[in-house]
């Protein structure tokens, strides 16, 4: 009996000594958790904006007469103003944009039947829809709609009727969000303003038809409200 009691007391003493030793061991420090990073703030393209644009227009004009068709090309600078509105749904951006620009596209279009014939275009405007897919602060887009401009033809030094031609335009571009509410874009537009006529009085008794197409390359700077 004494042996059993002695063994029990010894066992309890050993266990107690082990517990005390464990209590004296340094505590394991908690592993620090990595900071939770906030998701990046995505740029919101929605809203009304105003801007300016500038670039160049490259005109292809075809002069058609009973003697055939001759093509003529000339180019000019282009500067104008822009206004538009965007509405964003997820990454998709839908909008409408209008612009009006000054150009000085002109050049000789003389033929054997109409010496001294010349062409001119002084202003160009468009009203277009835009559809883009936003990659945060970058917005590639396609655009198309109505094009309007003045087209005049001169023959034998006789000023022709300057007509406001209505046509269509189609193109695309990419826009980038800058600091604050500023954005910048680069854009290409194909413009077709249809045709006009150089009268028989202007062209030696034989009327001529002039078709107008142009390629517009420009950059723009917008401020979104």
TORPA-164368 format. One record per residue (C-alpha): residue number from 1; residue in three letters; x negated, y negated, z negated. Coordinates in Angstrom, 1 decimal, decimal comma. Each point is the difference from the previous one (the first is absolute). Layout:
N
<mifi NUM | tido ALA | u X | v Y | w Z>
...
END
This chain:
225
<mifi 1 | tido UNK | u 0,0 | v 0,0 | w 0,0>
<mifi 2 | tido UNK | u -2,8 | v -2,4 | w -0,9>
<mifi 3 | tido UNK | u -1,7 | v 0,8 | w 3,3>
<mifi 4 | tido UNK | u 3,2 | v -0,9 | w 1,9>
<mifi 5 | tido UNK | u 0,4 | v -3,3 | w -1,9>
<mifi 6 | tido UNK | u -3,7 | v -0,8 | w 0,5>
<mifi 7 | tido UNK | u 0,3 | v 0,6 | w 3,8>
<mifi 8 | tido UNK | u 3,1 | v -2,1 | w 0,3>
<mifi 9 | tido UNK | u -1,6 | v -2,9 | w -1,9>
<mifi 10 | tido UNK | u -3,1 | v 0,3 | w 2,2>
<mifi 11 | tido UNK | u 2,1 | v 0,0 | w 3,2>
<mifi 12 | tido UNK | u 1,9 | v -3,1 | w -1,1>
<mifi 13 | tido UNK | u -3,3 | v -1,8 | w -0,8>
<mifi 14 | tido UNK | u -1,5 | v 0,8 | w 3,4>
<mifi 15 | tido UNK | u 3,1 | v -1,2 | w 1,8>
<mifi 16 | tido UNK | u 0,1 | v -3,2 | w -2,1>
<mifi 17 | tido UNK | u -3,7 | v -0,7 | w 0,7>
<mifi 18 | tido UNK | u 0,6 | v 0,5 | w 3,8>
<mifi 19 | tido UNK | u 2,9 | v -2,4 | w 0,0>
<mifi 20 | tido UNK | u -2,0 | v -2,6 | w -1,8>
<mifi 21 | tido UNK | u -2,9 | v 0,4 | w 2,5>
<mifi 22 | tido UNK | u 2,4 | v -0,4 | w 2,9>
<mifi 23 | tido UNK | u 1,4 | v -3,2 | w -1,6>
<mifi 24 | tido UNK | u -3,4 | v -1,5 | w 0,0>
<mifi 25 | tido UNK | u -0,6 | v 0,6 | w 3,7>
<mifi 26 | tido UNK | u 0,3 | v -3,2 | w 2,2>
<mifi 27 | tido UNK | u 3,3 | v -0,3 | w 1,8>
<mifi 28 | tido UNK | u 0,1 | v 0,4 | w 3,8>
<mifi 29 | tido UNK | u 0,8 | v -3,4 | w 1,6>
<mifi 30 | tido UNK | u 2,9 | v -0,1 | w 2,4>
<mifi 31 | tido UNK | u -0,9 | v -0,1 | w 3,6>
<mifi 32 | tido UNK | u 0,9 | v -3,5 | w 1,3>
<mifi 33 | tido UNK | u 2,7 | v 0,1 | w 2,7>
<mifi 34 | tido UNK | u -0,7 | v -1,6 | w 3,4>
<mifi 35 | tido UNK | u 1,8 | v -3,3 | w 0,4>
<mifi 36 | tido UNK | u 3,2 | v 0,1 | w 2,0>
<mifi 37 | tido UNK | u -0,5 | v -2,0 | w 3,2>
<mifi 38 | tido UNK | u 3,0 | v -2,0 | w 1,1>
<mifi 39 | tido UNK | u 1,1 | v 0,8 | w 3,6>
<mifi 40 | tido UNK | u -1,2 | v -2,6 | w 2,6>
<mifi 41 | tido UNK | u 2,3 | v -2,8 | w 0,7>
<mifi 42 | tido UNK | u 1,3 | v 0,3 | w 3,5>
<mifi 43 | tido UNK | u 0,5 | v -3,1 | w 2,2>
<mifi 44 | tido UNK | u 3,6 | v -1,1 | w 0,6>
<mifi 45 | tido UNK | u 0,5 | v -1,2 | w 3,6>
<mifi 46 | tido UNK | u 3,6 | v -1,1 | w -0,6>
<mifi 47 | tido UNK | u 0,9 | v -3,7 | w 0,4>
<mifi 48 | tido UNK | u 0,0 | v -3,0 | w 2,2>
<mifi 49 | tido UNK | u -3,2 | v -1,4 | w 1,5>
<mifi 50 | tido UNK | u -1,4 | v -2,8 | w 2,1>
<mifi 51 | tido UNK | u -3,2 | v -0,1 | w 2,0>
<mifi 52 | tido UNK | u -2,2 | v -1,2 | w 2,8>
<mifi 53 | tido UNK | u -1,5 | v 2,0 | w 2,9>
<mifi 54 | tido UNK | u -2,5 | v -0,5 | w 2,7>
<mifi 55 | tido UNK | u -1,6 | v 2,0 | w 2,8>
<mifi 56 | tido UNK | u 0,1 | v 0,3 | w 3,8>
<mifi 57 | tido UNK | u 2,5 | v 1,0 | w 2,7>
<mifi 58 | tido UNK | u -1,0 | v 1,7 | w 3,2>
<mifi 59 | tido UNK | u 2,5 | v -0,5 | w 2,8>
<mifi 60 | tido UNK | u 0,6 | v 2,3 | w 2,9>
<mifi 61 | tido UNK | u 2,2 | v -1,8 | w 2,6>
<mifi 62 | tido UNK | u 1,1 | v 1,5 | w 3,4>
<mifi 63 | tido UNK | u 1,0 | v -2,3 | w 2,8>
<mifi 64 | tido UNK | u 2,2 | v 1,8 | w 2,5>
<mifi 65 | tido UNK | u 0,9 | v -1,3 | w 3,5>
<mifi 66 | tido UNK | u 0,9 | v 1,5 | w 3,4>
<mifi 67 | tido UNK | u -3,8 | v 0,3 | w 0,5>
<mifi 68 | tido UNK | u -0,3 | v 2,3 | w -3,0>
<mifi 69 | tido UNK | u -0,9 | v -0,2 | w -3,7>
<mifi 70 | tido UNK | u -3,2 | v -1,5 | w -1,4>
<mifi 71 | tido UNK | u -1,0 | v 0,3 | w -3,6>
<mifi 72 | tido UNK | u -1,6 | v -2,8 | w -2,1>
<mifi 73 | tido UNK | u -1,4 | v 0,1 | w -3,5>
<mifi 74 | tido UNK | u -0,9 | v -2,9 | w -2,3>
<mifi 75 | tido UNK | u -0,3 | v -0,4 | w -3,7>
<mifi 76 | tido UNK | u 0,5 | v -2,7 | w -2,7>
<mifi 77 | tido UNK | u -0,3 | v -0,6 | w -3,7>
<mifi 78 | tido UNK | u 3,1 | v 0,3 | w -2,1>
<mifi 79 | tido UNK | u 0,9 | v -1,6 | w -3,4>
<mifi 80 | tido UNK | u 3,3 | v 0,1 | w -1,9>
<mifi 81 | tido UNK | u 2,1 | v 0,4 | w -3,1>
<mifi 82 | tido UNK | u 1,6 | v 3,1 | w -1,4>
<mifi 83 | tido UNK | u 3,0 | v 0,8 | w -2,3>
<mifi 84 | tido UNK | u 1,3 | v 3,3 | w -1,2>
<mifi 85 | tido UNK | u 1,6 | v 2,2 | w -2,6>
<mifi 86 | tido UNK | u -0,9 | v 3,5 | w -1,2>
<mifi 87 | tido UNK | u 2,0 | v 2,6 | w -2,0>
<mifi 88 | tido UNK | u -1,9 | v 3,0 | w -1,4>
<mifi 89 | tido UNK | u 1,4 | v 3,4 | w -0,8>
<mifi 90 | tido UNK | u -2,7 | v 2,3 | w -1,3>
<mifi 91 | tido UNK | u -3,0 | v -0,2 | w 2,4>
<mifi 92 | tido UNK | u 2,3 | v -1,2 | w 2,9>
<mifi 93 | tido UNK | u 0,2 | v -3,7 | w 0,7>
<mifi 94 | tido UNK | u 2,7 | v -1,4 | w 2,2>
<mifi 95 | tido UNK | u 0,1 | v -3,6 | w 1,1>
<mifi 96 | tido UNK | u 0,8 | v -2,7 | w 2,5>
<mifi 97 | tido UNK | u -2,4 | v -2,5 | w 1,3>
<mifi 98 | tido UNK | u 0,1 | v -3,1 | w 2,2>
<mifi 99 | tido UNK | u -2,8 | v -2,2 | w 1,4>
<mifi 100 | tido UNK | u -0,5 | v -2,9 | w 2,3>
<mifi 101 | tido UNK | u -3,3 | v -0,9 | w 1,6>
<mifi 102 | tido UNK | u -1,6 | v -2,5 | w 2,4>
<mifi 103 | tido UNK | u -2,0 | v 1,3 | w 2,9>
<mifi 104 | tido UNK | u -1,5 | v -1,6 | w 3,1>
<mifi 105 | tido UNK | u 0,1 | v 2,9 | w 2,4>
<mifi 106 | tido UNK | u -0,3 | v -1,3 | w 3,6>
<mifi 107 | tido UNK | u -1,7 | v 0,9 | w 3,2>
<mifi 108 | tido UNK | u 0,0 | v -0,1 | w 3,8>
<mifi 109 | tido UNK | u 2,1 | v 2,5 | w 1,9>
<mifi 110 | tido UNK | u -0,6 | v -1,2 | w 3,6>
<mifi 111 | tido UNK | u 0,9 | v 2,2 | w 2,9>
<mifi 112 | tido UNK | u -0,1 | v -0,5 | w 3,8>
<mifi 113 | tido UNK | u 3,8 | v -0,9 | w -0,1>
<mifi 114 | tido UNK | u -0,3 | v -2,1 | w -3,1>
<mifi 115 | tido UNK | u -3,3 | v -1,8 | w -0,4>
<mifi 116 | tido UNK | u -0,3 | v -2,0 | w -3,2>
<mifi 117 | tido UNK | u 2,4 | v 2,2 | w -1,9>
<mifi 118 | tido UNK | u -0,7 | v 0,0 | w -3,7>
<mifi 119 | tido UNK | u 1,5 | v 1,5 | w -3,1>
<mifi 120 | tido UNK | u 0,3 | v -1,2 | w -3,6>
<mifi 121 | tido UNK | u 1,3 | v 1,0 | w -3,4>
<mifi 122 | tido UNK | u -0,1 | v -2,4 | w -2,9>
<mifi 123 | tido UNK | u 1,8 | v 1,7 | w -2,9>
<mifi 124 | tido UNK | u 1,0 | v 3,5 | w -1,1>
<mifi 125 | tido UNK | u 2,2 | v 1,2 | w -2,8>
<mifi 126 | tido UNK | u 1,2 | v 3,4 | w -1,2>
<mifi 127 | tido UNK | u 2,6 | v 1,4 | w -2,4>
<mifi 128 | tido UNK | u -0,9 | v 3,6 | w -0,9>
<mifi 129 | tido UNK | u 0,8 | v 2,8 | w -2,4>
<mifi 130 | tido UNK | u -2,9 | v 1,7 | w -1,8>
<mifi 131 | tido UNK | u -0,3 | v 3,5 | w -1,5>
<mifi 132 | tido UNK | u -3,1 | v 0,9 | w -2,0>
<mifi 133 | tido UNK | u -1,4 | v 2,6 | w -2,4>
<mifi 134 | tido UNK | u -1,8 | v -1,4 | w -2,9>
<mifi 135 | tido UNK | u -3,3 | v 1,4 | w -1,3>
<mifi 136 | tido UNK | u 0,1 | v -2,1 | w -3,1>
<mifi 137 | tido UNK | u -1,6 | v -3,3 | w 1,2>
<mifi 138 | tido UNK | u -0,2 | v 1,0 | w 3,6>
<mifi 139 | tido UNK | u 3,0 | v 0,0 | w 2,3>
<mifi 140 | tido UNK | u -0,2 | v 1,3 | w 3,6>
<mifi 141 | tido UNK | u 3,1 | v -0,7 | w 1,9>
<mifi 142 | tido UNK | u 1,8 | v 0,0 | w 3,4>
<mifi 143 | tido UNK | u 2,1 | v -2,9 | w 1,2>
<mifi 144 | tido UNK | u 2,2 | v -0,9 | w 2,9>
<mifi 145 | tido UNK | u 2,9 | v -2,3 | w 1,0>
<mifi 146 | tido UNK | u 0,8 | v -3,2 | w 1,9>
<mifi 147 | tido UNK | u -2,5 | v -2,3 | w 1,8>
<mifi 148 | tido UNK | u 0,6 | v -3,5 | w 1,2>
<mifi 149 | tido UNK | u -2,2 | v -2,4 | w 1,9>
<mifi 150 | tido UNK | u -0,2 | v -2,8 | w 2,6>
<mifi 151 | tido UNK | u -1,1 | v 1,0 | w 3,5>
<mifi 152 | tido UNK | u -0,7 | v -2,5 | w 2,7>
<mifi 153 | tido UNK | u -1,3 | v 0,3 | w 3,6>
<mifi 154 | tido UNK | u -1,4 | v -2,8 | w 2,2>
<mifi 155 | tido UNK | u -0,4 | v 0,2 | w 3,7>
<mifi 156 | tido UNK | u -1,4 | v -2,6 | w 2,5>
<mifi 157 | tido UNK | u -0,4 | v -2,3 | w -2,9>
<mifi 158 | tido UNK | u 3,8 | v -0,1 | w -0,6>
<mifi 159 | tido UNK | u 0,9 | v 0,7 | w -3,6>
<mifi 160 | tido UNK | u 2,4 | v 2,9 | w -0,3>
<mifi 161 | tido UNK | u 2,7 | v 0,6 | w -2,5>
<mifi 162 | tido UNK | u -1,4 | v 1,0 | w -3,4>
<mifi 163 | tido UNK | u 2,2 | v 2,7 | w -1,1>
<mifi 164 | tido UNK | u 0,4 | v 1,6 | w -3,5>
<mifi 165 | tido UNK | u -0,4 | v 3,7 | w 0,7>
<mifi 166 | tido UNK | u 1,4 | v 2,6 | w -2,4>
<mifi 167 | tido UNK | u -1,7 | v 3,4 | w -0,1>
<mifi 168 | tido UNK | u -1,2 | v 2,6 | w -2,4>
<mifi 169 | tido UNK | u -3,1 | v 0,9 | w -2,0>
<mifi 170 | tido UNK | u -1,5 | v 3,1 | w -1,6>
<mifi 171 | tido UNK | u -3,2 | v 0,6 | w -2,0>
<mifi 172 | tido UNK | u -1,5 | v 0,8 | w -3,3>
<mifi 173 | tido UNK | u -2,6 | v -1,1 | w -2,6>
<mifi 174 | tido UNK | u -1,3 | v 0,4 | w -3,5>
<mifi 175 | tido UNK | u 0,4 | v -2,3 | w -2,9>
<mifi 176 | tido UNK | u -2,1 | v -0,2 | w -3,2>
<mifi 177 | tido UNK | u 0,8 | v -1,4 | w -3,4>
<mifi 178 | tido UNK | u -2,5 | v -2,5 | w -1,2>
<mifi 179 | tido UNK | u -0,3 | v -1,7 | w -3,4>
<mifi 180 | tido UNK | u 3,2 | v -1,3 | w -1,5>
<mifi 181 | tido UNK | u 2,9 | v -0,3 | w 2,5>
<mifi 182 | tido UNK | u -2,2 | v -0,4 | w 3,1>
<mifi 183 | tido UNK | u -0,1 | v 2,6 | w 2,8>
<mifi 184 | tido UNK | u -1,9 | v 0,1 | w 3,3>
<mifi 185 | tido UNK | u 0,9 | v 1,9 | w 3,2>
<mifi 186 | tido UNK | u -1,3 | v 0,9 | w 3,4>
<mifi 187 | tido UNK | u 2,5 | v 0,7 | w 2,7>
<mifi 188 | tido UNK | u 0,5 | v 0,9 | w 3,7>
<mifi 189 | tido UNK | u 3,2 | v -0,8 | w 2,0>
<mifi 190 | tido UNK | u 0,9 | v 0,8 | w 3,5>
<mifi 191 | tido UNK | u 2,4 | v -2,7 | w 1,4>
<mifi 192 | tido UNK | u 2,2 | v 0,2 | w 3,1>
<mifi 193 | tido UNK | u 1,8 | v -3,3 | w 0,9>
<mifi 194 | tido UNK | u 1,5 | v 1,3 | w 3,2>
<mifi 195 | tido UNK | u -0,2 | v -1,9 | w 3,2>
<mifi 196 | tido UNK | u 0,6 | v -3,5 | w 1,4>
<mifi 197 | tido UNK | u 0,1 | v -1,5 | w 3,5>
<mifi 198 | tido UNK | u -2,2 | v -2,4 | w 1,8>
<mifi 199 | tido UNK | u 2,5 | v -1,7 | w 2,3>
<mifi 200 | tido UNK | u -0,1 | v -0,2 | w 3,8>
<mifi 201 | tido UNK | u -0,6 | v -3,8 | w -0,3>
<mifi 202 | tido UNK | u -3,1 | v 0,7 | w -2,1>
<mifi 203 | tido UNK | u -1,3 | v 2,9 | w 2,1>
<mifi 204 | tido UNK | u 0,1 | v -1,1 | w 3,6>
<mifi 205 | tido UNK | u 3,6 | v 1,1 | w 0,6>
<mifi 206 | tido UNK | u -0,4 | v 3,5 | w -1,4>
<mifi 207 | tido UNK | u 1,0 | v 0,6 | w -3,6>
<mifi 208 | tido UNK | u -2,4 | v 2,0 | w -2,2>
<mifi 209 | tido UNK | u 0,6 | v 2,0 | w -3,1>
<mifi 210 | tido UNK | u -2,2 | v -0,1 | w -3,0>
<mifi 211 | tido UNK | u -0,1 | v 2,8 | w -2,6>
<mifi 212 | tido UNK | u -1,5 | v -0,7 | w -3,5>
<mifi 213 | tido UNK | u -1,6 | v 2,4 | w -2,4>
<mifi 214 | tido UNK | u -2,5 | v -0,7 | w -2,7>
<mifi 215 | tido UNK | u -2,1 | v 1,7 | w -2,7>
<mifi 216 | tido UNK | u -0,3 | v -1,9 | w -3,3>
<mifi 217 | tido UNK | u -2,8 | v 0,6 | w -2,4>
<mifi 218 | tido UNK | u 0,2 | v -2,0 | w -3,2>
<mifi 219 | tido UNK | u -0,8 | v -0,2 | w -3,7>
<mifi 220 | tido UNK | u 2,2 | v -1,5 | w -2,7>
<mifi 221 | tido UNK | u 0,0 | v -1,2 | w -3,6>
<mifi 222 | tido UNK | u 3,3 | v 0,2 | w -2,0>
<mifi 223 | tido UNK | u 1,1 | v -1,1 | w -3,4>
<mifi 224 | tido UNK | u 2,7 | v 2,1 | w -1,7>
<mifi 225 | tido UNK | u 2,5 | v -1,6 | w -2,3>
END
